[in-house]
Amino acid sequence: MSTPGFEIPVIEYEPATYYSATVTCRTPGCENEGGIFFIPMVYSNNGNPQYVKVQDSTCRQWMVILTATKLDPQPPEE
């Protein structure tokens, strides 16, 4: 669900890849609503955008990923 007048960007992810991201909360009444936050590491899972998620620590709702930049180099596998 998106806020009227706010388009969620379509981001293509490579499977099994780490990204840094900027995110925003669009939950009405949340103290983080409208702020833009940097997330240093997000995992792409299978590359499907519906599985790439960042949860707001205040309202516990999913945040909107605005940008994603592939980390180079990728973190080492453990």
C-alpha positions as CSV (number, residue, x, y, z in Angstrom):
1,M,0.0,0.0,0.0
2,S,1.4,3.4,-0.9
3,T,0.6,6.9,0.1
4,P,-1.5,8.7,-2.5
5,G,0.7,10.8,-4.8
6,F,3.8,8.8,-3.7
7,E,5.3,6.3,-6.2
8,I,7.3,3.5,-4.8
9,P,10.4,3.1,-6.9
10,V,10.9,-0.2,-8.7
11,I,14.4,-1.6,-7.8
12,E,15.9,-4.6,-9.6
13,Y,17.9,-6.7,-7.2
14,E,20.5,-9.4,-8.0
15,P,19.8,-12.6,-6.0
16,A,22.0,-13.4,-2.9
17,T,23.5,-9.9,-2.9
18,Y,24.0,-7.2,-0.3
19,Y,23.0,-3.6,-0.8
20,S,23.1,-0.3,1.2
21,A,19.7,1.5,1.0
22,T,17.8,4.6,1.9
23,V,14.4,4.1,3.3
24,T,11.4,6.1,4.5
25,C,8.4,5.4,6.7
26,R,5.0,6.2,5.2
27,T,2.9,5.1,8.2
28,P,0.6,8.0,9.4
29,G,1.3,9.1,12.9
30,C,4.7,7.3,13.2
31,E,7.4,9.6,14.6
32,N,9.7,8.4,11.7
33,E,7.1,9.3,9.0
34,G,8.6,11.1,6.1
35,G,12.2,10.8,7.4
36,I,14.9,9.3,5.2
37,F,17.2,6.8,6.8
38,F,20.4,5.1,5.6
39,I,20.6,1.3,6.1
40,P,24.2,0.1,5.6
41,M,23.3,-3.5,4.7
42,V,20.2,-5.1,3.2
43,Y,20.2,-8.7,1.7
44,S,18.3,-9.3,-1.5
45,N,17.3,-12.9,-0.8
46,N,16.2,-14.4,-4.1
47,G,16.2,-11.0,-5.9
48,N,12.4,-10.6,-5.7
49,P,11.6,-7.1,-4.4
50,Q,8.7,-8.4,-2.3
51,Y,11.2,-10.2,-0.1
52,V,13.6,-7.3,0.4
53,K,12.2,-5.6,3.5
54,V,13.2,-3.1,6.2
55,Q,11.0,-2.8,9.2
56,D,10.5,0.5,11.1
57,S,11.8,0.1,14.7
58,T,9.1,2.5,16.0
59,C,5.8,1.5,14.4
60,R,6.9,-2.0,13.2
61,Q,5.6,-1.4,9.7
62,W,7.5,-2.0,6.5
63,M,9.4,1.0,5.3
64,V,9.7,2.0,1.6
65,I,13.1,1.4,0.0
66,L,13.9,4.5,-2.0
67,T,17.4,3.6,-3.3
68,A,19.6,0.5,-3.2
69,T,23.3,0.4,-4.0
70,K,25.1,-2.9,-4.5
71,L,27.9,-3.2,-2.0
72,D,31.3,-3.5,-3.7
73,P,33.0,-5.5,-2.4
74,Q,30.4,-7.9,-1.1
75,P,30.8,-9.0,2.5
76,P,32.7,-12.3,2.8
77,E,30.6,-15.4,3.2
78,E,30.6,-17.0,6.6
